[in-house]
């Protein structure tokens, strides 16, 4: 901990989960409640999901057996052409599989401090250091002062607790428990081991008709054995006394505990070696978890802490965002942030907190951040705490590159690759298409089918663009890094497969000569059919066309960059895939026949391919504006008419929403340069949520959210996409980078008149340092992080300057004066 660090203070222990403090290393997540006599740390393992590796394939077989497929798709299209929208929806129910699986809680670690008779205990607070990723608690027991530090180490793959007592020794008690079905639990010479059965099926809580919503396996060896185990090791200068399932430590002034895990799903995620997954026994997994925790403990508290800091700083330290003149120091969450009058400080804290959460929940080798990152205490969490891919998962990663966390993108690419393997079969069996497809939801197992159980409203269940949109996140990573090897080996095979699906999904309209998507939904929104009934399935929603246009354009760009060096050795591709030149021809022709975005009579972007009456004019999804943000098809400079139409669309949608929707609105306003509106939305989105979220948790999108006591953004309930989206949107207000143009302070409100950023990334492999005061840039430094010469247009306060940066070079600008310095 240094004086330059940004720290958050909660003076009391957490009463509930939404007051606890998150920590994580991508694999293990912890919620630190704090306290003296009893301090709970609720622990998640990012690989503990219900379901099995074969769940997606079995569900596809069932859907096909029920009649879904290309023939029924033709019937759906005929019904839509006849404007029988509800008839088309009835036919589409047969395409719905059951549901994606659930991200589940794992174990609880309880650390008790024995307060001697007659002694008084006082809790002095819980501090989260956002730069060091450590929670430090201090409390007193009589005349003793106790310091407890908790962190999750990526190098050691362990959750670490270090306790130091100043004064006379104390007694402590440590134990593990789990809300899952406990299979093994005991204490040995090497520590406490707790093994749990992981359900083979978990239904989302909105599917109330499922009779057995959390179903465990038979244990007879005839199906996947979803077993996970936690192991707790401890070292102390006191005396350790082992009970059946707990440690009791007497007369200690130092105590270090390390908790590690192992799961069968971890083996599947890491290499998908079916033989290894099947033949690794429960005892093997228990040994692996024990080895990890023991190895971590042997390092000792000081070295564990030091190696953790080195790791965290390597990931996060290169970038910072400061609005106003204050960043460093310890800020009281309630008084200074939630209820404070300094919105510049709130910006600074929320930008740092968003970066902290992504770095804590998304690291290479682990599943990516889900709806709640890696933090969940519910057996049936809202929306299964899964991956909702019609906006939420994409939003989780919008800021990964711009906020200086490019390495955090790796887990998302791994998930998309697993989806593509399943999605290839779904595309062929359901739609007779090449490539791969995914819809509204996915999970750790790469679910690619529609969900809904045959009764989910097609407005959200039937959407074929989920995978297409995710490939745009992967392309963004390439544009920010210019990593050609990543493009060739990781992004391009997935982008290509999605584009091939889109080519086959499009249908030529003989009357207009244009290609269209049919059926088409605008995620979760409804329109009125000719009889005034609410419907969701029509033709060529604006979002479909924008995502497909972007997919084709970026695929062509990838082909040009790779120049025939593209990799075709990928499970997402058909054996009969076209060579790049032939595919490029297909894409070029298709682009020429895609329809332009339509406008309504009052000049707004039109949501569907034809004029249809909106059922909810203030709907929370901004789907028709995806071409404005996060894509770059609409800009005030290049497409002013469409930019104004987008602005009118936003005006009509109005303010108010829930966390993720607010974040999207802020980013859209930032892209338009609407600084005042962006600030207003941000302040509205970050007001404290003052209702009892433990009891008040609607899941239908009917209530607005805000910030919870631990700064989590709530829908309600909590969803991490709001927090991660805020970080991305705030950076978007400060830097734009598209088409070789770097725009400084494009949407800076006058209230944020001074500040600085360091290491914010820009497209083209650039890093930007910036200082401003009185609302104007005072100094800027642009770094070229690539080994190629970079050329760009620097836009500052309306003036444009052409700049050439040498490979790994730097340009510094003091107002309008430019000097070049090669480093």
N, C-alpha and C positions, 0 to 999 in steps of 0.2 A: 504494500500500500504506500503510495507516494502522495505528496501534497498536490500534484497535478492531476490526480485521478478524480473521476466523477463517481460519487457515492450516494446511495439512497438509504434513508434512515426510517425505520419503523420503531417507535419507542416501546411498543408492547408486543407480547407474543401474539401470534395469529389465533383468532377465535375460530376461523373457518378456512376452507381451502383457498378462497379468493382473497385472503389476506396473507397467505404464505408466500415465500420468496422462491422463485424458480432458479435452479442451477442445472447444468447438463453438459455432456460431452458428445452429443449426437447419438450415442448408444444408451447411456443411462441418464435419466432425468430425475431430479429430486425437488420436492416442495418442502422448504424448511419452515416449520411452524414456530420454532423457538420455544423458550420457556425455561424454567429452572427444575422444578420437581419432576416434570415429564415433558420431554421435547420430542415431537414427532417429526420424522422425515419420511414423507410419502414418496415411494420410489417407483419409477417406470423403467421398463426395458423396451427400446424401440422395436424389438422383434417379437414382443408378446402380443400377438394378434389371434383372434379366433380364426377358424378355418384351416384349410390344408392346401398344399400345393395343387391338388387335383380338383379343388372346388370349382374353379372357373370352367374347366373342361366338362365336368359333369353337368353343370348348369346349361352350357351350350347344347349338349346332347338332348337335354330335356326340352329346351325351347324349340329345337328343330323337330323333335318328335311331335310336338304339339301343333305343328303346321307352319311355323315361321319359315320364311325363305324367299327367294326371288319371285316365285309365282304369286305369293300373297302381297309382296311389295308392289307388283304390277296392279293388283286390285286396289291397294291404298292410293296409288297415283291416279287411277281412274276416278276414284271417289273424290279426291281433291279437285281434279279438273272439272268435276261436275258440281263443285262447291258443296259437296256433302262432307263437310269437315268433321262432324261428329261421327259419321259413318266410317271415315278414315281412321279416326281415333279408336273406334271399336276393333277394327282390324289390327291396329298396331299393338293392342294389348297382348297379342300372342307373341310379340317380339320381346316382351319383358321377361328377364330372368327374375330370380328372387331378390337378392340384395348383396351388396359387398359386405365384407366382414368388419369386425370391430377391433379397434385398438383398446387394449385392456389395461387396468392397473396391475401392478406386479406384487410388491411387498411394502410393508411399513417397517421402518427402523425406529425403535423407541429408545431414547437415551434418557435415563433417569438419574437425577442427582439427589442423593439422600441428604436432606436437611436435618442436622442434629437437633435433638430436643432442645428447645429454648432459643435456638438460633433464628434470626430473621433473614429472609431472603429478599433481595431486591433485583429486579430486572432492569438493566440499563439500556437495552435496545438491540436491535438487529440491523446490521448495516450490510448492504450489497454493494460491493465495489464493481462497477460495470466494466472497468478496464482490466481488473485482475480476475474477475469471475470467482470471487470468494465472498461468502457470507461470514461476517464476524459478529459474534454475540458476546456481550459482557454482562455479568451479573455478580451479585455479592451473596455470600452465605456467611452470616455473622461478620467477622472481620476479614474474611477471605475474599479475594477478588478472582473471579474465574473468567477465562477467555476461551471461547469455543469457536473454532473456525471450521467451515464446511465447504467443500468444493468437489467437483467431479473432474478427475484427471483423464484426459485423452491418452497421454503417453502410458499411464499405468492401467488404464481401463478399470478405474475403481472410483467409487464415491468415498471420499476421505473425511474423517472427523478427527480433529485434533483439539484436545482439551488441556489447558494449563491452569494450575491453581497457584496463586500467590498466597502463601500462608500455610496454615495447618492442612494436612491431607484431608480428602473427602472420600466418601464411598459412592460408587456409581453402579448402574445396572443397565445392561443392554440386551435387547431382544428383537426378534423378527416375527412378523405375522403377515398374513395375506388374505385379501378378500376372495381370492380364487380357491379352488379345492386343494387343500394341502395334502400332498402325497407322502412326503418325508420331512421330518423335522427332528433335529437333534444336535447335541453338542459333542464335539470330539476334541482331541488335543490341538487340532489346527484351527478350530473355530466352530461357529454355528452354521449349519446347513439347513436350508429350507427349500424343498422342491414342491412345485405346484403342477397340477394338471391344467393344461390350457384347452379351453373348449374347442371342439372341432366345428362348431357352428355358433354364430352369434347374430341374432336378429336386431335390427335397429329398433329403438323404443317406439318409433312412429308406426311400426308394423305390429299392431296390437293383436292381430289374428293368429300369430305364431304361438302354438300351444307350449312349446319348449324353447323359449327365446335364447337360453344359454345352455347349449347341449354339449355335454362331455362325451368322450369316446367310451367304448365298451371296456377298454383295457384288456381285451382278449388277443391283441396282437394282429387283428384282422384289418386294421386301419391305421392311418397316420397317428403317431404318438406325440401329441403336442405337449412336451414336457419342458419346463424351464426351472432353473435352480439359482438361488442366491446364496452366497457364502460370505460370512462376516468373520474377519480375523481381527484380533486386538492385541496390543502390546502396552504395557504399563509399568511404572516403577512401584506399583502397589502389589497386592496379592490378588490373583484371579481365582475365583471359586466357581466351578461349573455346576449349573443346575440342569434340569432335563432339557430345557430349551433356551436358557438365558446365561449370560455372563454376569457374575457379581464381582465387583472389584472393590477391595478394601484398601483404605489408607493410601490413596494415590494423589500425587501432585501432577502427574502426566499420564495421558491416555491417548492412544492413537487407534482408530478403528478404520478398516478398509472393507468396503463391500463391493463384490464383483458378481457377475452373473454369467450364465451360459444357457443357451436354448437350442432346441432342435431347429427352430426356424432360422436362427442365426446361421447354422450350417447351410441351410437351403439358400438363404439370401446371398451368402458369400460366394458360393460356387455352384449351387444347384446340382451337386453330385448326388444323384439319387441313391447310389449304393452307400455312400458315406452317411447320408441322412438316415437311411434305413438301418444301417448296421451299428451306428453309434448308440451305445446303451445309455440308460439313465445314470448308471454308475460312472460312465465315461464323462457325461456332462457334469456331474457333480464334482468329479476330479478336476475338470477344466476350470470350473468356477473357483474351486478351492486354490488351485495353482495360481490363478490370477490374483486373488485377494492376498495370498501369502507372499507372492512375489512383490506386490505393491507394498505390503507392510514391511518387508525386509529393507526397503529403501529408507525407511524412517520418515518422520513427519517433515523435517526440514528439507530433505531432498525431494520428497513428493511435492511439496509446495513449490520449491524452486523450479522443478521440471514442468510443473503445471503452468507457472507464470511464463516460462520461456515459450511454451506451446501456445498459450492464449495470445501472448503479445505478437507472436509471429503471424497469427491469423487476423487479429483485429487492430493492432496498434498503428497501422499505416494510414488510417482514415479517421477524421473527426469532423463534426459539424458543430459550430457554435454560433448561435444567433444571440446578439447582445454581447455584453462584456464579461459574462460569468459562465464558467463551465466547471472548473475544478472546485473541489470542496464537498462537503456532506450536506445534502438537502433533505429536509423533512418531507416525506412523500405527501402527507395530508396537507400540511400548512403551506409548503412552498410550491408544490406541483399541482395537486388536485384543486386546492382552493386558493392558490396564490394568484396575485394580480399581474405577475410578470409573464406574459405569454411567450416572450423570447426565451426565458428559462424553460418553459414547458416544451418549446420546440427542441431545444438543446437536449433535454432529458429524453423526450420521446424518440428522437433520432438515434440517440445512443442506446436506448433500451431496445429498440427494434433490431439494431445490429447485434446487440448482446443475445437476444432471443434466437436469432437465426444461427449465430455461431454456436450456440448451446444446443441446438436441436437438429443440426444438419452438418454432419461431417462425413468424409469419404469412408465407404465401407459399411454404412448404416442406411436403413430406410430414410427417406427425406422427411422433412417436417410435415406433419399432418394437420388436420383442422385445429388441433390444440398443441402443435409442436411435438413435444414428447411428454406432455404433462396431462395426466388424466387419472382421476380417482374413482370414476364411476364404472360399474359393471355394464351398464347400458347407457353410455354417453350420448348426448345429442348428436344426431346424424352419424352415429357410430364412431365419432372422432376419426373419420376415415379421410380419404382424399376426394373432395368434391371438385371436379375438374371442369365445371362450367364458369369458374372464376377464381375460386378460393385457393386452390393449389398453385395456380399461375401467379396469383398475387403474392403468395408466400415468397416467391423468388424474383419478383420485379426489381427489388433493390439489391439483390445479391451482388451484381456486378457494379452498379453505380455507387454503392456504399462501401466498396472495397472488400467484399467477401467472395471473390470469384471461386475459391476452392469449395465453398458451400454448395455449389451447383451440382457437384458430382453425384450425390445421392439421387437427385431428381432425374438425371440421365439414366441412372441404373434402374429406377422405377419405370421410366418410359420404355426402356428396352424390354423389361419383363411384360409390360402391357402389350408391346408390339408382338411378342411371341403368341400371346393368347388372341390378340386382336386380328392377327392374320387369318386365323381360322374363323373368327366371327365375321370378318369381311367377306370371306368366300361363301360360308354357309348361309348367312342371312341375306346378303346383298349381291352375291355373284360378282364380287369386285376383287381387284388386285390389292396389293398393299395391306394396310392394317387400319383398324378403326377402334376407337373407344368412345364412350358416351358420357354419362353424367357423373359416375362414381368409379373409383378404383380403390384398391387396398394393397397391402403388402404383397399379395399373391398375384398382382397384375390383372385383376378383374377387368374385362373389356366389354361385357354385355350391357345392354340397358338393364336398369333395375326397375322395381315397381310391383313385382309379384302378380302381374296381370291386372292390377287395378290402380297402379300409379298414374297420375295425370300425365299424359304424353307431353305436356308443356315443359316438364322437367325430365321425365324419364326417357323420352325419345329425342335425343340430340346427338348427331353423329360427328360433331366437331371437337369433342374433348381431346382426342389425341392430336388433332391438327393444331389446336391452340398450344398444347404443351410443346410441340416442336418449335414454336416461335420463341419460347424461353431458351431452348437450346441454341437457336440461331443467335439470339441476343448475346449469349456467352461468347460465341465466336466473334461477333462484331466488336465487343468490348476488348477482347484479348488478341484477336487476329491469330489465334492458335490454329495453324493449318492442320497439324496432326490431329488435334481434337475434332476439327471439322470433318476430316477424312474418315477417321476411325469410329467416332462416337455420334456426332450430330447428323452427318449426311445420310447414313443408312436409315435412320429413323425419319428424317425429313423426307427422304425419297419415298419410303413406304407410305407415309401419310399423303404425299402428293399423288402417288399412284392411285390410292383409294379415291381421292377427290376427282381425279380424271374419270374414273368409272362411275362415280356417284352422280356426276352432273348429267343432265338430260337435255337434249336439244329441243327447244321450242320451235317447231316448224313455222309457226305464224310470225315470229319475230326474228328468228335466226340467232337467238341468244341461248346460252346455256343457263340452266336453272337447277336449283336443289329442290327436290320434292320426294318425300315430305320434308318440311322445314319448320323448325320452332325457333323462337327467340327466347332463350332460356328463362323458364318459369313465368313468362308473361302470357296474357290471354287477350283475345280480341272477340268482338261480337260477330257471329255468323249472320247470314241473311235474315234469319228469324230472331235475331237478338240474343241468341244463346251463347254462353262463353265457350270458346274453343281455343286451341293452342297450336294446331297443325295447319300449315298453309304452304306457301311457295316462296323460296328465295328470300329468307330473312336477311336483313342487312348484315347481320353478324356472319352468317354463312359466307356471303359473297366476299366480305372483307378478309376473313380468315383464309379462304381459298385463294383469293388474289395474292395475299401475302405469301402463302405456301408456294405458289407457282413462281412468283418473282424471286423468292429467296432460293428456291431450288435451282432456278436458272443461274442465279448468282453463284451458288455453290459449284455448279458444273463448270462455270467459267473460272473460278478460283482454282479448282482441283485439276482442271485441264486433262481429264482422262485418268487421273490418279485416284479416282473414287474407289472405295472398298465396297464390294458386293457380297462379301462373306458375312452375312448377317441374317439372323432368323426372321427378321421382319420383312425380308424380301422374298418374292416368288422366284422359283428356279428359272422361270422364263422372263425375268425382268429385262426390259429393253436396255441396250447400251445407252450411255449418257447422251450421245448425239441424237439418237432417235427419241429419247425421252424429252430432250430439250425442244425438239420440233413439236411434239405433242403439247408441251406446256405453252409454247409460243402461240400456237393456234388456239388453244383453249383461252388464253388470256385475251386474245382479240375478240372472243365471243362472250366474255363475262359481262353481265349488265352493269351499268353505272349505278351508284347509289341514287335512290330516289328521294324526292322532297315532298313533304305534305303541302297542302294549299297555303298554310300559314308559314311555310319556309323552314320547317324542321326536317332533320334527317328522318326518313320514313323507315319504320321498324320492319315491315314486311314488304314483300315484292310488289304488292298492290295496296291501295288505300283500304285500311281496315280500322274499324272503330276500336279504340283502346278501352279495355274494361277498367284498368287502373292507370290513369294518366300519371300518377306519381310513383310508379313502380320502382322498386329498389335496384333492379338491374339496369346497368347502362349499356347493355349489349350492342345496340346499334352504333355506339361510338367507339367500338374496339379499333376501328381504323384510325382514330385520333390518338388514343392511348390504350394499350401499350404499343400498337403498331404506329407507323409514321406515314400513313396514306393521306392524312388530312393535316395540313399545317396552315397557319395564318398567312405565311409568305407565299406558298406554292399553290394552295387551293383556297383562296379567301372566301369564295362563296360557300364551300362546304364547311369551312371553319365557322362561318357565321351561322350556318344551319345547325351545326353541332352546338353552338352557344345557345341558340334558341331551344334546342332540345333540352339542354340542361336547365335553362330557365323554366321550361314547362314542367320538368320533373320536380323542381323545387328543392329546398333544403331538407334536412332531416333524413335519417336512415338508421342503419346500424353500422358497427365499426368498419367492416369491409366496404360497404357501399359508400360511406363517407370518404374512406381512403381513395376509392376510385374517383369520386367527384373532385377531391382535391387535386389529384393527378391530372384529370381532364382539364380543370381550370388552369392548372399550371402550364399545361401544353398550349393552351390558348393565350397565355399571358395575362389571365384575369387574376391579378394579384390579390385584390381586395376580397373577391369572392372565395378564392382559395383559402385565405386566412380565416374568413368567417366560418367556412365549413370545418376547418381544422379545430378552431376553438369550440365549435358546437360539438364536434365528435369527441373531444377530450374533456368534456365536463364530467364530473363524478357521477357514477350511477348510484343513486341513493336508495334504491329499493333493495329488499332482501333477495339477492339473487339465488340463495340456497333454496328458497321456496318459490320464487318468481322466475320461471324459466320457460317462457313460451318458445315453441320451435317452429312457429308458422310465419315468422317474419313480420308480425303485426305490431311489434313494439320496438321503440328506438333504444339504442344502447348507450354507451358511454364508457368511462374508465372505472374499473373495480379498484378496491383499496390497494391491491398489489400492482396496479397500473396495467393489468390485463385489459384488453379491449373486449367488450361484450356485445353480442348480437342483440339481446341476450339469448342463451348463455354465452360463456367465454368462447371466442374463436381467435386464434393467433393471427389470422390473416389481416385483421385490423391493425394490430401493432406493426407487423412487417410491412403492410401497405403504407402506413403513415411515414415510415422511414424513407421508402421509395418516393413517395409524393413530395416530401419536404425537400429532398435533393433535387427533384424535378423543378421545384420553384427556383432553385439556385443555379442550375446548369442544364442546358439542352445540348445534345450532340446528335445531329442527324445530317446525312448527306454531305459529310465533310465540313459542316459548319459547327462551331463551338460558340454557343451563346451564353454569356455571363449574366447572371441575375435577371433571367427572363420574366420572372413573376415575383419580384420582391415587393412586399407591401411596405409602405412608408413607416409603419410601426416597428419594422425590423431593420432599422436604419444602419446598424453596424453589426459586424460579425466576421467570421472567418471559417473557411473550410480547408482541410488538409487531406490530400490523397483521394479525393472524390474521383471516380473513374469516368472516362468518357469513351464513346465509341471511337474505334481506330487505334486502340491500344494506348490511350492517353491517361495521364493522371493530372489533376488540377488542384493547385493551391491558390487560395483567393482570400484577400482581405478587402473589406468595404467599410466605409463610414459615410454618414450623411446620405445613405442610399446609393452611393456610387463606388465603383471599384477604385481602390487606392493602390493595390498591387496584385498582380497575378503571375503565377508561374505554371507553365504547362510542360509536363514531362512526357517524352516519347518512351514508352516502356518496351518497344519492339526493336528488333535489329534491322528494321527497314526505314528508309526515309519517309517521313509523314508530311503531307501537305494539307492545310486546312484554312478555313476562313474564320478568323476570330471576330466575334460580334460583341461589341461592348458599347452600351449606351447609344445604340443606333448606328454606330460607325463600324465599318468592316475593314479588316486588315488581313491580307494574305500572308501566311506564315509557312515556312519550310523548316521542319525539325529534323536534324540528322538522326540517324539510328542511335537510340539511347541518349538523345540530346534533350536540351532544355531551352525554353524561351521564357524570359522574364519580361513582364510589361509593367511599367509604372505609368498609369493612366495611358496616354497615347504614345509614350515613348517606348520603343522596343529595343532590346539588346539581346543578342544571341550568345549563348555560351554552351559549348559542347562539353559534356561530362563523360 
